[in-house]
Amino acid sequence: MPDQDSAVVIVDFQKEWTLKDSPYYLGRTSLVQNKCRTLVHEAVKNKFPIIYTKRYMEGESNIFSEFKERSDLIEKLPKKDKVEKIEHFAWDPFYQTDLGNILYDLGVDQIIVGGVAVNAGVRDMVEGAYDRGWDVTLVKDCTYAEESEDLEQTSKDIQKYRDVFVEVLKDHERFM
């Protein structure tokens, strides 16, 4: 399980998912926001690197545009203590970014993942990290999907097909 060579990656936890007028609105995410904040604080306490990813879509008029405040990270997430930010234009945070190089340069062996949406960017992050040789832990209660069935099915799939650890934050001492 994780040791000092671990990093926490919070995937695409952006305002757009929380805005009622957004076509990407996922509903009430405050519990998951609080859990992610706790996960990040635990990472800081354990001196783990923290990486936030931000998903953009091409074009200024698009909702997840790099030109819109709606794409900003949710305010509840701490943004200091050696935080890296990765901006990406595909669901996969590794695609055409320096994420892999950053993790390699940090000497990371284990990646602890939370974020939104578990059946899209989070899944791509987990699968991409696993396929590149990292041990991966998905913190299930630090992820969110529009439907609880999506969360359950995605968790089961990545655990079964990628041999990824799926944990809950209340058991964080087991994986921190």
C-alpha positions in Angstrom: 0.0 0.0 0.0 1.1 3.7 -0.3 4.2 5.0 1.3 6.3 8.1 0.9 6.4 7.5 -2.8 2.7 8.2 -3.2 0.8 11.1 -4.8 -2.8 12.2 -4.7 -4.5 13.2 -7.9 -7.8 14.9 -7.9 -9.4 14.7 -11.3 -11.4 17.5 -12.9 -13.1 18.8 -9.7 -14.4 21.9 -11.4 -17.3 24.3 -10.8 -19.1 23.3 -14.0 -20.2 20.0 -12.4 -21.9 21.8 -9.5 -23.8 24.6 -11.4 -27.5 23.9 -11.8 -27.6 25.7 -15.2 -24.9 23.4 -16.6 -25.7 20.5 -18.9 -22.9 18.7 -16.9 -24.6 19.3 -13.5 -24.2 16.3 -11.3 -26.4 17.4 -8.4 -25.3 18.0 -4.9 -21.6 17.3 -4.5 -20.9 18.9 -1.1 -20.2 15.6 0.7 -17.7 14.5 -2.0 -16.1 18.0 -1.9 -15.6 17.6 1.8 -14.2 14.1 1.4 -11.7 15.3 -1.3 -10.7 18.2 0.9 -10.0 15.7 3.7 -8.0 13.5 1.3 -5.9 16.4 0.3 -5.3 17.5 3.9 -4.2 13.9 4.7 -1.8 14.0 1.7 -0.3 17.3 2.9 0.1 15.8 6.4 1.9 12.8 4.8 4.0 15.0 2.6 2.5 13.4 -0.6 2.5 15.5 -3.8 -0.9 16.7 -4.8 -2.0 17.1 -8.4 -5.2 18.6 -9.7 -6.3 18.1 -13.3 -8.6 20.5 -15.1 -10.6 19.3 -18.2 -11.1 21.7 -21.0 -12.9 21.3 -24.3 -11.8 23.1 -27.4 -13.4 26.4 -28.3 -14.1 29.6 -26.3 -17.9 29.1 -26.4 -17.7 25.6 -24.8 -18.7 25.3 -21.2 -15.4 23.7 -20.1 -13.4 26.4 -21.8 -10.1 27.6 -20.5 -11.6 31.1 -20.9 -14.5 30.6 -18.4 -14.5 30.8 -14.6 -16.9 27.8 -14.6 -13.9 25.6 -15.4 -12.0 26.7 -12.2 -11.4 24.2 -9.5 -14.0 24.1 -6.7 -12.9 26.5 -4.0 -13.1 23.9 -1.2 -10.0 22.2 -2.5 -6.7 23.4 -0.9 -4.4 25.0 -3.5 -1.1 25.3 -1.7 1.6 23.0 -0.4 3.3 22.0 -3.6 0.2 21.5 -5.7 0.7 20.8 -9.4 -2.1 21.6 -11.9 -2.5 19.7 -15.2 -4.7 21.1 -17.9 -6.0 18.7 -20.5 -8.3 18.7 -23.5 -9.2 15.0 -23.5 -10.9 12.9 -20.8 -7.6 11.1 -20.2 -5.4 13.4 -18.1 -2.3 11.8 -19.5 -3.1 12.5 -23.1 -0.8 15.3 -24.5 0.1 16.5 -21.0 3.2 16.3 -18.8 1.4 14.3 -16.1 3.3 11.1 -16.6 6.7 12.9 -16.6 5.7 14.8 -13.4 4.8 11.6 -11.6 8.0 9.9 -12.8 10.1 12.9 -11.7 8.5 12.8 -8.3 9.5 9.2 -8.0 5.8 8.2 -7.4 5.0 4.4 -7.2 1.4 4.7 -5.9 -1.3 7.1 -7.1 -4.3 7.8 -5.0 -7.2 9.1 -7.1 -10.4 11.0 -6.4 -12.5 13.4 -8.5 -15.3 13.9 -11.0 -16.7 12.2 -13.1 -15.8 8.6 -12.0 -17.1 7.1 -15.3 -15.2 9.6 -17.5 -12.0 11.5 -16.5 -11.4 9.6 -13.2 -11.7 6.2 -15.0 -9.3 7.4 -17.7 -6.9 8.6 -15.0 -7.0 5.3 -13.1 -6.7 3.1 -16.2 -4.0 5.3 -17.7 -1.9 5.2 -14.5 -2.3 1.5 -14.1 -1.4 0.8 -17.7 1.7 2.9 -17.3 2.8 0.8 -14.3 1.7 2.6 -11.2 -0.1 1.0 -8.3 -3.5 2.8 -8.1 -6.0 3.3 -5.3 -9.4 4.8 -6.2 -10.9 6.5 -3.2 -14.5 5.7 -4.0 -16.2 8.2 -1.7 -13.9 11.0 -3.1 -15.5 10.4 -6.5 -18.8 11.4 -8.1 -21.0 10.4 -10.9 -24.5 11.5 -12.0 -25.9 8.1 -11.2 -24.9 5.9 -8.2 -25.1 2.9 -10.5 -22.3 4.5 -12.6 -20.1 4.9 -9.5 -20.7 1.3 -8.5 -20.2 -0.2 -12.0 -17.1 1.9 -12.7 -15.6 1.0 -9.4 -16.2 -2.7 -10.0 -14.9 -2.6 -13.5 -11.6 -0.9 -12.7 -11.1 -3.2 -9.7 -11.7 -6.3 -11.7 -10.0 -5.5 -15.0 -7.1 -3.3 -13.7 -6.5 -4.8 -10.3 -6.9 -1.3 -8.8 -7.5 -0.9 -5.0 -10.9 0.6 -4.3 -11.0 2.1 -0.8 -13.2 4.6 1.2 -11.8 7.6 3.0 -12.9 6.4 6.4 -10.3 3.7 5.9 -7.6 6.2 4.7 -5.0 5.0 7.2 -5.0 1.7 5.3 -3.8 3.5 2.1 -2.0 6.6 3.4 
